[in-house]
Amino acid sequence: MKKILLSAAIVFSFSFSAMADDPGQKVLDAFNKTFPDVKDVAWTESEQSYEVKFKQNEILSKVTYDKNGNILKTLRYYYEQNLPLLVLSKVKNKFNDKKIYGVTEESSDEGTFYHIILEDEKHWINITADSYGGIKVDKKFNKA
C-alpha cells in the first residue's frame, strides 16, 4: 500500500510540475509575439525581472519584463529622424541653434519621455521632452 501511495505521489508531482508555467517561457512567448523580426537578441535575468536587448529596424532597444511576461519599461536609442514630429518640432523651435546628438526614448506606465542630448560648439545640453512636446532642461555641460 505504501508503494502505491508513493508511486501515486510521484506521478502526481510530475504531472503538476509539467502543468506549471515556466516564467521564463511566458516572457519568451510574450517577446516573440510582440517582436517577431529582431536581431542581436541578448537576455539577462534579475531576481524580479528579465531584460532583453535587441535591434529592430536598426534601432537598439531594451525591454524589461516582469516574471509573468508583462512589459515594465522600454528604452529605445536613436537619432532625431525617429522622434515624433510634434516633439521634434518643439525641440527644433526652442533650441534652433543646437544639433540633436542622440535620443533615448523611455516608456512605462508613467508615460513616454524623450531624453535628448543637444550640442553646439561649446555646450552639451540634456533635455527631457514628453509626448506632448513639453520640454525641461536637465543639465548643461561645457565642452572641453
N, C-alpha and C positions, 0 to 999 in steps of 0.2 A: 504494500500500500504506500509506503514511504517513497519507493522508487517511482510509482505512478504520479504521486503528488510532485515530486522533484522534477520529473520529466515534464509534467504539465506546466509547472512554474517556469522552467527554462524555455519551453516553446512559447508560452505567453509573453515572457520578457523579450524574446527575439522578435515576436510579432509586433509588440508595442514599439520597440526601437526602430523597426523597419518602417512603421507608420509615422513616426515622429519626423517633423520637418527639420532639415538641417538649415540653420540660419544663414550659413554661407551660400547655400543653394538658393534660398529666397532672394538674397541680394544679387547673385549672379543672374537669376531669371529676370529680375526687375531691370538690371542693367542691360541685358541682351534685348529685352523688349523695347526699351527706350532708345538705345544707341546701337542699332544693328550694324552700321557701316563705319567703324572706327579702326584706328591703327595705333600701334605703340602702346598697348594697354599694360598698365602695371598696377598691381593691387598691394595695399598694406592693410593690416588689421590692428586695431587697438582694443582695449577692454570693452569700450562702449560702441565702437563703430568700425566700418570699413571705409577705406578711401581708395578711389581709383583715379589714375591719371591716364589721359589718352589724347589723341589728336582726332579732330573731326573737321573736315573741310579746312585743313591746315591751321586750325585754331587749337592751341593747347588748352585742355580743360581738366578740372579736378572736381570730382563729385564725392561727397561724404554721405554715406548711408547709415541708418541705424541697423541693428541686428535683424530687424524684420523686413528690410528691403525698402524702407521709406527714405526718400531723399531729405537730408537735413540742410545741406548747403551746397551750392555750386560756385565754382570760380572758373572764369574764362579769361585768357590772356590774349590780347590782340592789339591792333593799331586803329587809328581813327576811322578808317573806312568801314569798320564794323560797328561803330557807335550808332545808336538810334538817331535818326535825323533831328529830332527835337533836341536831344542832348547835345549833339554836335553843333547845331546852330547856336544854342545858348552859350556854349563854351567859346566858340569862334567869335561871337559878338562881344562877350565880356573880356576875352583875352586875345584880341585881334592881332597883337604883335608877338604872340607866343606860338611855338610849334608844339603839337601833341606828340610826345615821345612814345608813350605807351598807355595801355588801358588794362585795368583789372576789373572785370565785372563780377560782382558778388551778389548772389541771390539766395534768399532763405525765406522763412515765414515772415520775417520783418520787412521784406521788400527787396527791390533790386537797386543796387548802388554801383556807381562807376567811379573807381579810384583812378584818377588821371594824372599822369606826370606831364607837366608842361616845361618847356625850356625856351630860353633866349640866349644871347651871347654871354650874359653874366649870371643868370639865375636858373635854378630848378624850382618849380612850384608844384606841390602836391595838392590836388583839389579832390573833392568828392561831389559828385552830382547824383541827384536822384532821378527816377524815371520821368519826372515832370519837368526836369530842367533846372531845378533848384540847385544852387552851387554854393559850396563853402570852401574857403582856403584852409587847408590843414597845416601845411608847413611851407616855408620858403628858405632855400639854401643859396648861398653864393657859390658859384663855380670856382674851382681852384685855378 
